[in-house]
Amino acid sequence: MAEQATPLAPDADAQLLEWPKKDNRRLLHAVYCVGDLDRTIKFYTECFGMKLLRIRDVPEEKYSNAFMGFGPEQSSFVVELIYNHGVTSYDIGTGFGHFAIATQDVYKMVENITAKSADSIIREPFELKGSSFVLAYVKDPDGYIFELIQRAPTPQPLCHVMLRVADLQRSINFYEKALGMRSLNKVESVEHKYAIAIMGYADESETVALELTYNHGVTEHSKGNGYSQVAIGTDDVYKSAEVVNLITKELGGKITQQPSLIHPINAKITEFLDPDGWKIVLVDNEDYLKELQ
């Protein structure tokens, strides 16, 4: 466990808060639990076209995990599936919303999924009112929802992680200040009583983003025990943790693990909760790339 940092002078605080904007950051992966690893790998491969990138078994801690995505982990956002030995189902809760996959043809993808798992289609393709967006919704074998978005070719087909929050402006401020993200888009629907902020590190067509959703008047959501966290790369875990510590004092949230080297991945990380209790892990970029070699 790292020692607590010495409190900084006001000028030093201001300089430190510039760090997230200069840091080399990207969203690395989302982590969540599944009840049958082979079943999920088969579904994601056949229905979504993902690739199995690697599998890791940790028998001494009674879990296994698989990394899946549309490209190599060195440059692509992926999902990390956790199978806890002997646990076959999970409560997803009401706070987690969905993942999103961008495809050039939503109709074709839905047709393929229907042929392999017709019960997985939640909503057939439709055009979003007032736009040219074509969307559809699918659930995987554990009940996690995937939004399918029709888009031009993108380097990050696995493009959104949607989480519900209690105060949208507070969340925007937190992710901008603590993590150096930009607000890429903001949408509000008075008719459907929600507001959405898309947060990320590059243009929405080029990057994976967090889709923060506020349902009007709803300030509490259950977390369940299925979805776990997102991981973000950083060039300096220690400095990044100092920034997070400052912002949690202003906006809420807390550091749950001070910067330290963890096993079995042999990487320096720090963990924290945002103001709504969503877990985020910052991972040392150099250590992360060594793990993938």
Secondary structure, DSSP 8 states (H G I E B T S, - for coil): ---------HHHHHHHTTHHHHS---EEEEEEE-S-HHHHHHHIIIII--EEEEEEEEGGGTEEEEEEESS-TTTS-EEEEEEETT------TTTEEEEEEEES-HHHHHHHHHHHHGGGEEEEEEE-TTS--EEEEEE-TTS-EEEEEE-S--S-SEEEEEEE-S-HHHHHHHHHHHH--EEEEEEEETTTTEEEEEEESS-TTTS-EEEEEEETT-------SSEEEEEEEES-HHHHHHHHHHHHHHH--EEEEEEEEETTTTEEEEEEE-TT--EEEEEEHHHHHHHH-
